[in-house]
Amino acid sequence: MTVNALTMYEDKSFWARDFGPYIPNPALQESIKVDVAVVGGGFMGLNTAREFRKDNPNARLAVLEGEVIGNGASGRNAGFNMTLFGLEPQVTKLRWGKQRTVEAYRYMVKAVNYTKDIIESNQLDSDYSHPGFLRVAYSPSQVKTLQGAFQEFQDLGLADEMGMRWVEQDELRSNFNSPLFSAGLTETHTGLMHPTKHVRELKRLAVEAGAEIYEQTPVTLIERQGDEVVLTTPGGKVRADKVVLATNAYTHLLQGLRGMRSRQFPMWTSVIVTERLTDEQWASIGWKDRQAMEDVRQLLHYFRPTADGRILIGGQDIHAPWAMHSNMDHDHNPETWRGLEAHLKRMFPGLRDVNVAYRWCGAVSVNADMTPEIGFVGDERIICSTGCLGHGVSLTHLNGRLVADLLNGSKTELTDFWIVNRNAIRLPGKVLSWMGTKAVRHTLKTADRIFERNMPA
Ligand SMILES: Cc1cc2nc3c(=O)[nH]c(=O)nc-3n(C[C@H](O)[C@H](O)[C@H](O)COP(=O)(O)OP(=O)(O)OC[C@H]3O[C@@H](n4cnc5c(N)ncnc54)[C@H](O)[C@@H]3O)c2cc1C
């Protein structure tokens, strides 16, 4: 791989650019036999590898990453180590009932603490802070929606456990100089990280635990042969007793196994990062606690400060072009990037002169029932994780521990989590799924237009 070809990875996000030159591990150049092969080098694959090797120091485990560590969502996300599970709690409760919703949120609180603990106990260079989370409503309808969510968390008995507090407009406006902020809901269990630094620190931990990591090693075919699963890569075959598919939004493109296309599809979300703000610009907007933030739109915005004093804002729209069925090269969405910049300046008029320095997109994994899933594929030799939507940072870390338990054949508190081998609704086929995406996007956009009719000017 030439230096020029490698620098293209630095354009994948502000985080990758900020990380600077990265030298990947060599690609696989021979055929090998391992106990466990992990396909995909994101949070999920790397933490599974780290945990399994810690449990089984004599086992051979290889991680096969098709591009470089951090190429997927794990290197490009907004870095919220957060408790949100699937969509809104009301939606989860409607589909899965009260008990399972409570279990899911308790799992997420554990996941946030577990991720924070990995960072702190290993002193990872992940630019981690733990400033909490604030959701803000702009219009009277959005205030009602947010009150509904708070009420739901109270009814579920989770609001205190999750450190939630309602914030009235006066208090909000004393902390933020924004004409849009009308009410808010805070939560203590949320941290912020630099995702590219963090995923590459996780790589270091996995290597230190004894995992072999091969980068630029795409798996092009997966076959069962006798007792083994055989993975084909350009440089050689990997024969494995067990395989973990940690390929997230790319899973529909895996070749050789039945049912991968109907498990999930990718949806791209767009992000921009400003240049560094001056002290005057920071003073003009407030935001003293520098917490993670989202709004209450259907197609929501997520925004946060970076450790070096910029603002990241993402969301607002999603795209899932037809070509997603053959490749994942859809990292470009100028219309949404422009919309994000306009929204940032509307939200914080003090930033009217700030320039945008970076723009990118990344794919999240979406399934038919909008709920994360970990499951065996065919039999217990192959395990797959999908459907984290845009809330997979903490989840994929703890899921890595859970999948290590499954690989060990152990029944634990984690493997009892109901997302494991759940009865998932499968996608109805390429054309219908694609049309469904368009319809959902249209509905969400319309709902936002209606809910924002009475927004402050
Ligand atoms: C823009 C954006 C913002 C987000 N913000 C947040 C947030 O703030 N908080 C939050 O909780 N979640 C967020 N998410 C979601 C979160 O980032 C993901 O859920 C999580 O990182 C998924 O991790 P993963 O390891 O499962 O997958 P990924 O990180 O996507 O890793 C999958 C890897 O598999 C590799 N791969 C694919 N196919 C093959 C193959 N055939 N052979 C070998 N390798 C292969 C890919 O190259 C990739 O590196 C965001 C996502 C995006 C895109």
The ligand as a MOL file (V3000), in Angstrom:
LIG
                    3D

  0  0  0     0  0            999 V3000
M  V30 BEGIN CTAB
M  V30 COUNTS 53 58 0 0 0
M  V30 BEGIN ATOM
M  V30 1 C -21.4390 9.7280 11.6850 0
M  V30 2 C -21.7850 8.7850 12.8120 0
M  V30 3 C -21.9980 9.2930 14.0830 0
M  V30 4 C -22.2760 8.4170 15.1400 0
M  V30 5 N -22.3110 8.9170 16.3900 0
M  V30 6 C -22.4910 8.0820 17.4450 0
M  V30 7 C -22.4050 8.5620 18.7770 0
M  V30 8 O -22.0560 9.7170 19.0300 0
M  V30 9 N -22.6890 7.6970 19.7900 0
M  V30 10 C -23.0320 6.4080 19.5700 0
M  V30 11 O -23.3250 5.6800 20.5270 0
M  V30 12 N -23.0270 5.8930 18.2930 0
M  V30 13 C -22.7410 6.6900 17.2480 0
M  V30 14 N -22.7020 6.1760 15.9890 0
M  V30 15 C -22.8300 4.7200 15.8040 0
M  V30 16 C -21.5460 3.9840 16.2430 0
M  V30 17 O -20.4290 4.6760 15.7320 0
M  V30 18 C -21.5640 2.5350 15.7160 0
M  V30 19 O -22.7360 1.8840 16.1650 0
M  V30 20 C -20.3740 1.7210 16.1690 0
M  V30 21 O -19.1620 2.4080 15.9900 0
M  V30 22 C -20.3310 0.4040 15.3890 0
M  V30 23 O -19.1340 -0.2760 15.7040 0
M  V30 24 P -18.8070 -1.6580 14.9900 0
M  V30 25 O -17.4900 -2.1140 15.4900 0
M  V30 26 O -19.9640 -2.5830 15.1530 0
M  V30 27 O -18.7620 -1.3270 13.4400 0
M  V30 28 P -17.7320 -0.4450 12.4920 0
M  V30 29 O -16.9750 0.5270 13.2830 0
M  V30 30 O -18.5690 0.0420 11.3950 0
M  V30 31 O -16.7300 -1.5450 12.0150 0
M  V30 32 C -17.0290 -2.4700 10.9780 0
M  V30 33 C -15.7100 -2.7380 10.2680 0
M  V30 34 O -15.8640 -3.8760 9.4230 0
M  V30 35 C -15.0140 -3.6960 8.2970 0
M  V30 36 N -15.4820 -4.6040 7.2540 0
M  V30 37 C -16.6570 -4.5580 6.5970 0
M  V30 38 N -16.7380 -5.5770 5.7150 0
M  V30 39 C -15.5850 -6.2760 5.8300 0
M  V30 40 C -15.0780 -7.4370 5.1740 0
M  V30 41 N -15.7800 -8.0820 4.2260 0
M  V30 42 N -13.8430 -7.8870 5.5270 0
M  V30 43 C -13.1250 -7.2660 6.4960 0
M  V30 44 N -13.5620 -6.1530 7.1400 0
M  V30 45 C -14.7740 -5.6670 6.8100 0
M  V30 46 C -15.2020 -2.2140 7.9640 0
M  V30 47 O -14.1270 -1.7060 7.1850 0
M  V30 48 C -15.2640 -1.5970 9.3560 0
M  V30 49 O -14.0030 -1.1090 9.7960 0
M  V30 50 C -22.4150 7.0140 14.9050 0
M  V30 51 C -22.2350 6.5180 13.6130 0
M  V30 52 C -21.9090 7.3810 12.5780 0
M  V30 53 C -21.6740 6.8190 11.2080 0
M  V30 END ATOM
M  V30 BEGIN BOND
M  V30 1 1 1 2
M  V30 2 1 2 3
M  V30 3 2 2 52
M  V30 4 2 3 4
M  V30 5 1 4 5
M  V30 6 1 4 50
M  V30 7 2 5 6
M  V30 8 1 6 7
M  V30 9 1 6 13
M  V30 10 2 7 8
M  V30 11 1 7 9
M  V30 12 1 9 10
M  V30 13 2 10 11
M  V30 14 1 10 12
M  V30 15 2 12 13
M  V30 16 1 13 14
M  V30 17 1 14 15
M  V30 18 1 14 50
M  V30 19 1 15 16
M  V30 20 1 16 17
M  V30 21 1 16 18
M  V30 22 1 18 19
M  V30 23 1 18 20
M  V30 24 1 20 21
M  V30 25 1 20 22
M  V30 26 1 22 23
M  V30 27 1 23 24
M  V30 28 2 24 25
M  V30 29 1 24 26
M  V30 30 1 24 27
M  V30 31 1 27 28
M  V30 32 2 28 29
M  V30 33 1 28 30
M  V30 34 1 28 31
M  V30 35 1 31 32
M  V30 36 1 32 33
M  V30 37 1 33 34
M  V30 38 1 33 48
M  V30 39 1 34 35
M  V30 40 1 35 36
M  V30 41 1 35 46
M  V30 42 1 36 37
M  V30 43 1 36 45
M  V30 44 2 37 38
M  V30 45 1 38 39
M  V30 46 1 39 40
M  V30 47 2 39 45
M  V30 48 1 40 41
M  V30 49 2 40 42
M  V30 50 1 42 43
M  V30 51 2 43 44
M  V30 52 1 44 45
M  V30 53 1 46 47
M  V30 54 1 46 48
M  V30 55 1 48 49
M  V30 56 2 50 51
M  V30 57 1 51 52
M  V30 58 1 52 53
M  V30 END BOND
M  V30 END CTAB
M  END
